[in-house]
Amino acid sequence: MIETWTTELPHGITLSCRSAGERGRPVLMFLHGFPEAAFVWDELLAHFARPQHGGFRCVAPNLRGYERSSSPPEPEAYRAKHLNADIAALIAQECGAAGQLAALVAHDWGGALAWGLASLQPGLMQRLVIVNSPHPQTFWRGLRASPTQQAASAYMNFLIRPDAEALLAADDFARLWPFFDLMGARGAGPMQAAHQRLDVGTSTKTTSADANATSFGQPATLPTGAGWLTEPLRAQYRAVWQGDGSRPGAGLTGGLNYYRASPLRPPREGDPAAAAVDLPEDAFTVPMPTLVLWAMQDSALPPELIDGLERWVPDLRLARIADGTHWVVHEQPGRVAGLIEGFLLSDG
């Protein structure tokens, strides 16, 4: 059974959380990405809490800015040092001041936080699991020099617009659903329709906002597990995005502020973005055993992002999932759980 609760951290931030499993057991913590929330991990929380799958205490916070967690209005409050402080404080509450997670499991923006936390405070976790979230070094490399990655990440420059919430919320989030539909979340028909709408928008040049907001492209084939985005699940997403209803897209502001606070986005005229960032060559080195699951049909994060990853992750296990997209946790939850379980219960 999934439990929901809130906790106040010592520095004044409140996180709403979901969990399964008994307190006192080894802890797995799961970090979600954009435009999602902690509920996306429910199936894995329940799986790993069962005795036959490790009997872990499983915790998934809604990150700062999401759902009922604290959502400061200013983008500055979403810089990495603040986000890392939230997760470190939650780990201390769950594991004790000197305790460690059995593993930190993370996807998308949650993975960005996890890479940073694992490199800066490796004592907080025994293992790291990343699902389709690029290492900062390879992402920086791609944003600076790869036309493929720059095109795939063009949507990021849409998401930092001051009116992004209102634009995304218009017509029942018509610009946001394609983030899923373009990768087969509702099956072949909606995927093709979303792709056709994108083609029309970019060819007529009348809806550049749409083009930037939906520039993920289309996977080569329909992924295994396509059609996972059911109407009840759409309702869960919609409720998160609506937030308190005070204005259109009120629940999106926190997630969008992650993009507004970060310089890691494609350069454009008047905004050097990632090109102005200088990363030391050893920055974000991760010492603990790390499993990276990479769905190869992720059209937002192409496979070039895992090239050379062992340079910064010397104890790396890399599992490529040929028939999955960015949303592989939804498409193939059993396969994802099995790969993670094999890693957690292995000796090395």
Summary of the structure (lengths in Angstrom):
residues: 348
radius of gyration: 19.0
end to end distance: 31.0
largest distance: 58.6
contacts: 1178
relative contact order: 0.15
helix: 46%
strand: 14%
